Amino acid sequence: MAPNQFNKEYNYEFEKLKSDFKKNLKPFLTFFVVLLLIFGAMSTFYTVQPDEEAVSIRLGKYTITNGPGLHFKLPFGIDRVIKLQTKRVHQLEFGFRTRDTSAGRMRFSKNVYENESLMLTGDLNVAEVEWVVQYQISDPFKYLFKTNDPIGNIRDVSESIMRRVVGDRLVTEVLTTGRMDIAVEAKILMQTVLDKYSLGVRVVTVKLQDVNPPERVKPSFNEVNEAKQEQEKVINFAERNYNNIIPEARGKAQKLVSEAMGYATAVVNRAEGDADKFLSILKEYKKAPKITQKRMYLETMEEIFTQVKSFTVVDAKIKGLLPIYQNLSQKEQ
């Protein structure tokens, strides 16, 4: 075959292949463009759930934080959206772990997390403190961009604060009556530190789960508690007897004092009354001595006779007895 004829056939086949490729490429490009447009349209909007907030990032730079609802963004990865559950209460466990299973929540052995739970109290004793921190994301921007590991930071702050609060108290207070105060103080201090570092987290509550002495010293600790309970029992018994005897004695003493004061008041009042009566009689006596004297005599005799049931006058000149009081009684009848 001549070279010219070969070149003609080659060019013909090439042109034919090129034409067929263009014919087959056109539907493929159309399909690709349509698919690209559909994908772009779908990626221009997103939905934020009621318990979420979405942080929008454009080419790696923060732009805006959107709340629940339907929102639009630039497609093809120009705008990237990070959703955070800001209304949900998140929980961190210290000294133990739990996980959800088909049978419910399973609690992990706390011996694995002794490095978290073992704490030194103010009186140089050791206690195992297990607690839970519940928190919410208050500022999504700070939570995402102000720290590299927000959960790790929260754990570190919580553990540090709890050791500080427990270290300021006696072991008996930590194990018994001081648990509520410890939780409240730890929550306040944690929130102060988290706000200082701008982590965008709000502490909802701090709960102390189990507070116990270490397993190795539990027998000795129980013996000490039994001795203290016995001591409290004896003290309570003595206080009960004290409360029964002392108030009764004080009541009797107060009664005697009150009776004495009442008697003294009555005697003084009686004496003052007698003195006033004597002065009034003396005044009248000075005006008319004989008449006043006679009146006093008659009043005195009347008072005497009213108290006498029988009265007999014996006179030597009279041979018989004269029952005067009986005659007076008959006359009154």
C-alpha positions as CSV (number, residue, x, y, z in Angstrom):
1,M,0.0,0.0,0.0
2,A,1.2,3.4,-1.0
3,P,2.1,5.9,1.8
4,N,-0.4,8.4,0.6
5,Q,-3.3,5.9,0.6
6,F,-2.3,4.8,4.1
7,N,-2.4,8.3,5.4
8,K,-5.8,8.9,3.9
9,E,-7.3,5.9,5.5
10,Y,-5.7,6.7,8.8
11,N,-7.0,10.2,8.8
12,Y,-10.4,8.9,7.8
13,E,-10.5,6.4,10.7
14,F,-9.3,9.1,13.1
15,E,-11.9,11.6,12.1
16,K,-14.6,9.0,12.3
17,L,-13.5,7.9,15.8
18,K,-13.3,11.6,16.8
19,S,-16.8,12.2,15.5
20,D,-18.2,9.1,17.3
21,F,-16.5,10.2,20.6
22,K,-18.1,13.7,20.3
23,K,-21.5,12.2,19.7
24,N,-21.1,9.8,22.7
25,L,-19.6,12.5,25.0
26,K,-22.4,15.0,24.6
27,P,-25.0,12.9,26.5
28,F,-22.4,12.1,29.1
29,L,-21.6,15.7,29.7
30,T,-25.2,16.6,29.8
31,F,-25.8,14.0,32.5
32,F,-22.8,15.1,34.4
33,V,-23.9,18.7,34.3
34,V,-27.4,17.8,35.5
35,L,-26.0,15.7,38.2
36,L,-23.7,18.5,39.3
37,L,-26.5,21.0,39.3
38,I,-28.7,18.7,41.4
39,F,-25.9,18.1,43.9
40,G,-25.2,21.8,44.0
41,A,-28.8,22.6,44.6
42,M,-29.1,20.0,47.4
43,S,-25.9,21.3,49.1
44,T,-27.1,24.9,49.2
45,F,-29.4,24.4,52.2
46,Y,-29.3,22.5,55.5
47,T,-31.6,21.9,58.4
48,V,-30.8,22.5,62.1
49,Q,-32.8,20.5,64.7
50,P,-34.5,22.1,67.7
51,D,-31.8,20.9,70.1
52,E,-28.9,22.1,67.8
53,E,-27.0,25.1,66.7
54,A,-24.9,25.2,63.5
55,V,-21.6,26.9,63.0
56,S,-20.9,28.0,59.4
57,I,-17.4,28.1,58.1
58,R,-16.5,29.7,54.7
59,L,-13.2,28.7,53.2
60,G,-11.9,27.9,56.7
61,K,-13.1,31.1,58.3
62,Y,-16.0,31.4,60.8
63,T,-19.0,33.3,59.5
64,I,-22.1,32.8,61.6
65,T,-23.9,30.6,64.1
66,N,-27.5,29.7,63.1
67,G,-30.3,28.3,65.3
68,P,-32.9,25.7,64.5
69,G,-34.6,25.9,61.1
70,L,-33.8,25.8,57.4
71,H,-30.7,27.7,56.3
72,F,-28.8,28.3,53.1
73,K,-25.1,28.1,52.3
74,L,-22.7,28.2,49.4
75,P,-22.4,24.8,47.7
76,F,-19.4,22.6,46.6
77,G,-17.7,22.8,50.0
78,I,-17.3,26.6,50.0
79,D,-19.4,26.8,53.1
80,R,-18.9,24.0,55.7
81,V,-21.4,23.5,58.6
82,I,-20.7,22.0,62.0
83,K,-23.8,21.1,64.1
84,L,-23.6,21.0,67.9
85,Q,-26.3,19.8,70.3
86,T,-26.4,22.9,72.5
87,K,-29.8,22.2,74.2
88,R,-28.8,18.7,75.2
89,V,-27.2,18.1,78.7
90,H,-23.9,16.3,78.3
91,Q,-22.5,14.2,81.1
92,L,-18.9,13.3,82.1
93,E,-18.2,10.6,84.7
94,F,-15.3,10.6,87.1
95,G,-14.1,7.5,89.1
96,F,-16.4,5.2,87.2
97,R,-17.9,4.7,83.7
98,T,-21.3,3.4,82.5
99,R,-22.4,2.3,79.1
100,D,-25.8,1.6,77.5
101,T,-26.5,-2.1,76.8
102,S,-29.6,-4.0,75.8
103,A,-30.2,-4.8,79.5
104,G,-29.8,-1.2,80.6
105,R,-26.9,0.9,81.9
106,M,-23.9,-1.1,82.9
107,R,-21.5,0.3,85.5
108,F,-17.7,-0.4,85.0
109,S,-15.5,-1.4,87.8
110,K,-14.3,1.7,89.7
111,N,-10.9,0.1,90.4
112,V,-9.8,0.9,86.9
113,Y,-10.3,4.6,87.6
114,E,-8.6,5.0,91.0
115,N,-6.4,7.7,89.6
116,E,-9.5,9.9,89.2
117,S,-11.3,8.9,92.4
118,L,-8.6,8.7,95.1
119,M,-8.2,12.1,96.8
120,L,-6.4,13.5,99.8
121,T,-8.6,15.2,102.4
122,G,-7.7,18.2,104.6
123,D,-6.8,15.9,107.6
124,L,-4.4,13.8,105.4
125,N,-6.8,10.9,104.9
126,V,-7.7,9.3,101.6
127,A,-11.2,9.0,100.2
128,E,-12.6,7.6,97.0
129,V,-14.8,10.2,95.4
130,E,-17.0,9.5,92.4
131,W,-18.9,12.3,90.8
132,V,-20.7,13.4,87.6
133,V,-20.5,16.7,85.8
134,Q,-23.5,17.7,83.6
135,Y,-22.9,20.6,81.2
136,Q,-24.3,22.3,78.1
137,I,-22.6,24.0,75.2
138,S,-23.4,27.7,75.7
139,D,-21.3,29.2,72.9
140,P,-20.6,26.9,69.9
141,F,-17.9,29.2,68.4
142,K,-15.8,29.2,71.6
143,Y,-16.4,25.5,72.1
144,L,-15.0,24.7,68.6
145,F,-12.3,27.3,68.1
146,K,-11.1,28.4,71.5
147,T,-9.8,25.0,72.6
148,N,-8.3,22.0,70.8
149,D,-9.9,19.4,73.2
150,P,-12.9,20.8,75.0
151,I,-14.0,17.6,76.6
152,G,-10.4,16.9,77.9
153,N,-10.2,20.4,79.2
154,I,-13.5,20.0,81.1
155,R,-12.3,16.8,82.6
156,D,-9.0,18.4,83.7
157,V,-10.7,21.4,85.2
158,S,-13.3,19.3,87.0
159,E,-10.8,16.9,88.5
160,S,-8.5,19.8,89.6
161,I,-11.4,21.7,91.3
162,M,-12.8,18.6,93.0
163,R,-9.4,17.7,94.5
164,R,-9.1,21.3,95.7
165,V,-12.5,21.3,97.3
166,V,-12.1,17.9,98.9
167,G,-8.6,18.9,100.1
168,D,-10.1,21.7,102.2
169,R,-12.4,19.4,104.3
170,L,-12.1,16.7,106.9
171,V,-12.6,13.1,105.8
172,T,-15.7,12.7,108.0
173,E,-17.2,15.8,106.4
174,V,-16.5,14.5,102.9
175,L,-18.1,11.1,103.7
176,T,-21.1,12.4,105.5
177,T,-22.6,15.8,105.9
178,G,-20.4,17.9,103.5
179,R,-21.4,16.2,100.2
180,M,-23.9,18.8,99.1
181,D,-21.7,21.7,100.0
182,I,-18.8,20.1,98.1
183,A,-21.0,19.7,95.0
184,V,-22.2,23.3,95.1
185,E,-18.8,24.8,95.7
186,A,-17.2,22.6,92.9
187,K,-19.9,23.8,90.4
188,I,-19.2,27.5,91.1
189,L,-15.4,27.1,90.9
190,M,-15.6,25.0,87.7
191,Q,-17.8,27.6,86.0
192,T,-15.4,30.4,87.0
193,V,-12.4,28.6,85.5
194,L,-14.3,27.5,82.3
195,D,-15.4,31.1,81.8
196,K,-11.9,32.4,82.3
197,Y,-10.6,30.1,79.5
198,S,-13.6,30.9,77.3
199,L,-14.6,27.3,76.6
200,G,-18.2,28.1,75.8
201,V,-19.5,25.7,78.4
202,R,-22.2,26.1,81.1
203,V,-22.1,23.7,84.0
204,V,-25.6,22.5,84.8
205,T,-24.8,20.5,87.9
206,V,-22.2,18.5,89.8
207,K,-23.4,15.4,91.6
208,L,-21.4,13.3,94.0
209,Q,-22.3,9.6,93.4
210,D,-20.3,7.5,95.9
211,V,-17.9,8.7,98.5
212,N,-16.2,5.9,100.4
213,P,-12.9,5.1,102.2
214,P,-10.5,3.0,100.2
215,E,-11.1,-0.7,100.3
216,R,-7.8,-1.4,102.1
217,V,-8.8,0.8,105.1
218,K,-12.5,0.1,105.2
219,P,-12.4,-2.3,108.2
220,S,-10.4,0.2,110.3
221,F,-12.6,3.1,109.1
222,N,-15.8,1.1,110.1
223,E,-14.3,0.5,113.6
224,V,-13.7,4.2,114.0
225,N,-17.2,5.0,112.9
226,E,-18.7,2.5,115.3
227,A,-16.7,4.1,118.1
228,K,-17.9,7.5,117.1
229,Q,-21.5,6.3,116.9
230,E,-21.2,4.8,120.4
231,Q,-19.8,8.1,121.6
232,E,-22.7,10.0,120.0
233,K,-25.1,7.6,121.6
234,V,-23.7,8.2,125.1
235,I,-23.7,11.9,124.5
236,N,-27.3,11.9,123.3
237,F,-28.3,9.8,126.3
238,A,-26.6,12.2,128.7
239,E,-28.2,15.2,126.9
240,R,-31.6,13.6,127.1
241,N,-31.3,13.1,130.9
242,Y,-30.0,16.6,131.2
243,N,-33.0,17.9,129.3
244,N,-35.3,16.0,131.5
245,I,-33.9,17.0,134.9
246,I,-32.6,20.5,134.4
247,P,-35.7,22.0,132.9
248,E,-37.9,20.4,135.6
249,A,-35.6,21.7,138.4
250,R,-35.6,25.2,136.8
251,G,-39.4,25.0,136.5
252,K,-39.8,24.2,140.2
253,A,-37.3,26.9,141.2
254,Q,-39.2,29.4,139.0
255,K,-42.5,28.3,140.6
256,L,-41.1,28.8,144.1
257,V,-39.7,32.2,143.1
258,S,-43.0,33.2,141.6
259,E,-45.0,32.1,144.6
260,A,-42.6,34.0,146.9
261,M,-42.9,37.1,144.8
262,G,-46.7,36.8,144.8
263,Y,-46.8,36.3,148.6
264,A,-44.5,39.3,149.1
265,T,-46.6,41.4,146.9
266,A,-49.8,40.3,148.7
267,V,-48.2,41.0,152.1
268,V,-47.1,44.5,151.0
269,N,-50.4,45.3,149.5
270,R,-52.2,44.1,152.6
271,A,-49.9,46.2,154.8
272,E,-50.4,49.2,152.6
273,G,-54.1,48.7,152.7
274,D,-54.1,48.4,156.5
275,A,-52.0,51.5,156.8
276,D,-54.3,53.5,154.5
277,K,-57.3,52.2,156.5
278,F,-55.6,53.2,159.8
279,L,-54.8,56.7,158.5
280,S,-58.4,57.2,157.3
281,I,-59.8,56.1,160.7
282,L,-57.3,58.3,162.4
283,K,-58.4,61.3,160.4
284,E,-62.0,60.7,161.3
285,Y,-61.1,60.0,164.9
286,K,-59.5,63.4,165.2
287,K,-62.7,65.1,164.0
288,A,-65.0,63.3,166.5
289,P,-63.1,61.0,168.9
290,K,-66.1,59.7,170.9
291,I,-68.3,59.0,168.0
292,T,-65.5,57.4,166.1
293,Q,-64.5,55.3,169.1
294,K,-68.1,54.1,169.6
295,R,-68.5,53.3,165.9
296,M,-65.3,51.3,165.9
297,Y,-66.4,49.5,169.0
298,L,-69.7,48.5,167.5
299,E,-68.1,47.5,164.2
300,T,-65.6,45.3,166.1
301,M,-68.3,43.7,168.2
302,E,-70.4,43.1,165.1
303,E,-67.5,41.4,163.4
304,I,-66.9,39.2,166.5
305,F,-70.5,38.2,166.9
306,T,-70.9,37.2,163.3
307,Q,-68.2,34.6,163.9
308,V,-69.7,33.2,167.2
309,K,-72.2,30.4,167.0
310,S,-73.3,30.5,170.7
311,F,-73.0,33.3,173.3
312,T,-73.8,33.2,177.0
313,V,-73.5,36.1,179.5
314,V,-72.7,35.1,183.1
315,D,-73.6,37.7,185.7
316,A,-73.2,37.2,189.4
317,K,-76.3,39.2,190.2
318,I,-78.5,37.0,188.1
319,K,-79.3,33.5,189.3
320,G,-79.7,31.9,185.9
321,L,-77.8,32.1,182.6
322,L,-79.0,34.5,179.9
323,P,-78.6,33.1,176.3
324,I,-78.3,36.5,174.6
325,Y,-77.1,35.3,171.3
326,Q,-79.9,32.8,171.0
327,N,-82.5,35.5,171.7
328,L,-80.8,37.7,169.1
329,S,-81.0,34.9,166.6
330,Q,-84.7,34.4,167.3
331,K,-85.3,38.1,166.9
332,E,-83.5,38.1,163.5
333,Q,-85.7,35.2,162.4
